Amino acid sequence: MQVEDILSESFDFYKKQVVVLIMATIIAALGSIFIITIAPLFFGIYYMALKIINNKEIEIKDVFKGFDYFFVSWALVILTAVAIMLGFVALVIPGLILIVLFQYAIPIAINEKTGAIASLKKSYQLGRDNFQFSIMLCIIMWVINAIGGAVSVGWILTYPFSAICFSLAYLKLAEPQKTKKPQSL
């Protein structure tokens, strides 16, 4: 699997429903004013990404499906943040490596309906087993999101694209090693 293939296929999915994705991202951003809603609303974007990849129509209200994962979303955010911060304290490089290894955790949690720790473990395993690919994907997504963030509200365009990329990469990486049938959305 090539990073270019993930980017190209993700962009094809993104183009099909770009307006709905942008509107949902705006809702997630506005809803994040209430700090308690940040994690579930951005989980909702990933929910929509997985739905698009499964060739299902999305609706703006799908962003609120992230609330179905309220506790998992917050546990995942907190555990990931603590682990990455500890990695940064331990000479920066471990923190960067954890960012790469944990990048698939959200789509795993949603698609497989697993808890935070199980999602992080599986993401860690997928990232470790496909380390070169995962680093390249992460760097490209950082660059794309940095460009989006540098252009005022450009991240509203880049965040849903990143969610699709990470979700599609997870699905393709997990495909050969399926241990259990993923849940359909």
C-alpha positions as CSV (number, residue, x, y, z in Angstrom):
1,M,0.0,0.0,0.0
2,Q,1.2,3.5,-0.9
3,V,0.5,6.7,0.8
4,E,-0.3,8.3,-2.5
5,D,-3.1,5.7,-3.0
6,I,-4.6,6.6,0.4
7,L,-4.5,10.3,-0.4
8,S,-6.0,9.8,-3.9
9,E,-8.8,7.5,-2.8
10,S,-9.5,9.7,0.3
11,F,-9.7,12.8,-1.9
12,D,-12.2,11.0,-4.1
13,F,-14.4,10.2,-1.1
14,Y,-13.9,13.8,0.2
15,K,-15.0,15.4,-3.1
16,K,-18.3,13.4,-3.1
17,Q,-19.5,15.0,0.2
18,V,-17.3,18.0,0.8
19,V,-20.1,20.5,1.6
20,V,-21.6,18.2,4.3
21,L,-18.1,17.5,5.7
22,I,-17.3,21.2,5.9
23,M,-20.6,22.1,7.6
24,A,-20.2,19.3,10.1
25,T,-16.7,20.5,10.9
26,I,-18.0,24.0,11.4
27,I,-20.6,22.6,13.8
28,A,-17.9,20.6,15.6
29,A,-15.8,23.7,15.9
30,L,-18.6,25.9,17.2
31,G,-19.8,23.1,19.5
32,S,-16.3,22.9,21.0
33,I,-17.0,26.2,22.8
34,F,-18.4,23.9,25.4
35,I,-15.2,22.0,26.3
36,I,-17.0,18.9,27.2
37,T,-18.3,18.4,23.6
38,I,-14.9,18.7,21.9
39,A,-13.9,15.0,21.9
40,P,-17.3,13.6,20.9
41,L,-17.9,16.1,18.1
42,F,-14.6,15.4,16.5
43,F,-15.3,11.7,16.9
44,G,-18.4,12.5,14.8
45,I,-16.2,13.7,11.9
46,Y,-14.4,10.3,12.0
47,Y,-17.8,8.6,12.2
48,M,-18.7,10.4,9.0
49,A,-15.4,9.5,7.4
50,L,-16.0,5.8,8.0
51,K,-19.5,6.1,6.7
52,I,-18.3,7.7,3.5
53,I,-15.7,5.0,3.0
54,N,-18.5,2.4,3.3
55,N,-20.2,4.3,0.4
56,K,-23.0,5.5,2.6
57,E,-24.6,9.0,2.4
58,I,-23.8,11.3,5.2
59,E,-25.8,14.0,6.8
60,I,-24.7,17.0,8.8
61,K,-26.5,15.5,11.9
62,D,-24.1,12.5,11.7
63,V,-21.5,14.7,13.5
64,F,-23.5,14.2,16.6
65,K,-23.1,10.4,16.4
66,G,-19.8,11.1,18.2
67,F,-21.8,11.4,21.3
68,D,-22.5,7.7,21.1
69,Y,-18.8,7.4,22.0
70,F,-18.8,10.1,24.6
71,F,-16.8,8.2,27.4
72,V,-14.6,6.4,24.9
73,S,-13.8,9.7,23.1
74,W,-12.7,11.4,26.3
75,A,-10.8,8.4,27.7
76,L,-9.0,8.1,24.4
77,V,-8.2,11.8,24.3
78,I,-6.9,11.8,27.9
79,L,-4.9,8.6,27.6
80,T,-3.4,9.7,24.3
81,A,-2.5,13.2,25.6
82,V,-0.9,11.8,28.8
83,A,1.1,9.2,26.9
84,I,2.3,11.7,24.3
85,M,3.2,14.3,26.9
86,L,5.2,11.7,28.8
87,G,6.9,10.8,25.5
88,F,7.8,14.4,24.9
89,V,9.2,14.8,28.4
90,A,11.3,11.7,27.7
91,L,13.4,13.4,25.0
92,V,10.7,14.4,22.4
93,I,11.3,11.5,20.0
94,P,9.1,9.0,22.0
95,G,6.3,11.6,21.9
96,L,6.5,11.9,18.2
97,I,6.6,8.2,17.7
98,L,3.5,7.8,19.9
99,I,1.7,10.3,17.7
100,V,2.4,8.2,14.7
101,L,1.5,4.9,16.5
102,F,-1.8,6.2,17.9
103,Q,-3.1,7.9,14.7
104,Y,-5.5,5.1,13.9
105,A,-7.1,4.9,17.4
106,I,-10.2,6.9,16.7
107,P,-11.4,5.0,13.6
108,I,-10.6,1.8,15.4
109,A,-12.7,2.8,18.4
110,I,-15.6,3.8,16.2
111,N,-15.5,1.0,13.7
112,E,-14.8,-1.9,16.1
113,K,-16.7,-0.4,19.0
114,T,-13.8,-0.9,21.3
115,G,-12.7,1.0,24.4
116,A,-9.9,3.5,24.6
117,I,-7.2,1.1,25.8
118,A,-8.1,-1.6,23.2
119,S,-8.2,1.0,20.4
120,L,-4.8,2.4,21.4
121,K,-3.3,-1.1,21.6
122,K,-4.6,-2.0,18.2
123,S,-3.5,1.4,16.7
124,Y,0.0,0.9,18.3
125,Q,0.2,-2.6,16.7
126,L,-0.9,-1.4,13.3
127,G,1.4,1.6,13.4
128,R,4.4,-0.5,14.6
129,D,3.8,-3.2,12.0
130,N,3.5,-0.6,9.2
131,F,5.9,2.0,10.7
132,Q,7.4,3.5,7.5
133,F,4.0,3.9,5.9
134,S,2.5,5.4,9.2
135,I,5.3,7.9,9.5
136,M,5.0,9.0,5.9
137,L,1.2,9.4,6.2
138,C,1.5,11.3,9.5
139,I,4.1,13.7,8.1
140,I,2.0,14.4,5.0
141,M,-1.1,14.9,7.1
142,W,0.8,17.3,9.4
143,V,1.9,19.3,6.4
144,I,-1.6,19.4,4.9
145,N,-3.1,20.4,8.3
146,A,-0.3,23.0,8.9
147,I,-1.1,24.6,5.5
148,G,-4.8,24.5,6.4
149,G,-4.2,26.0,9.8
150,A,-2.0,28.7,8.4
151,V,-4.8,29.9,6.1
152,S,-7.1,31.2,8.9
153,V,-10.0,28.7,8.8
154,G,-8.4,26.4,6.3
155,W,-8.3,23.6,8.9
156,I,-12.1,23.3,8.4
157,L,-11.2,21.9,4.9
158,T,-8.2,19.8,6.0
159,Y,-9.5,18.1,9.2
160,P,-12.3,16.0,7.5
161,F,-9.8,15.1,4.8
162,S,-7.4,13.9,7.4
163,A,-10.1,11.9,9.2
164,I,-10.9,10.1,5.9
165,C,-7.2,9.4,5.2
166,F,-6.5,8.0,8.7
167,S,-9.8,6.0,8.6
168,L,-9.1,4.6,5.1
169,A,-5.5,3.7,6.1
170,Y,-6.6,1.9,9.2
171,L,-9.2,-0.1,7.2
172,K,-6.6,-1.1,4.6
173,L,-3.9,-1.9,7.1
174,A,-6.3,-3.9,9.3
175,E,-7.8,-5.8,6.4
176,P,-5.2,-8.6,6.2
177,Q,-5.1,-9.2,9.9
178,K,-8.8,-9.0,10.8
179,T,-9.3,-10.8,14.0
180,K,-13.0,-10.0,14.3
181,K,-15.5,-8.6,11.8
182,P,-15.8,-4.8,12.0
183,Q,-19.1,-3.4,12.9
184,S,-21.0,-1.7,10.1
185,L,-22.1,1.9,10.7
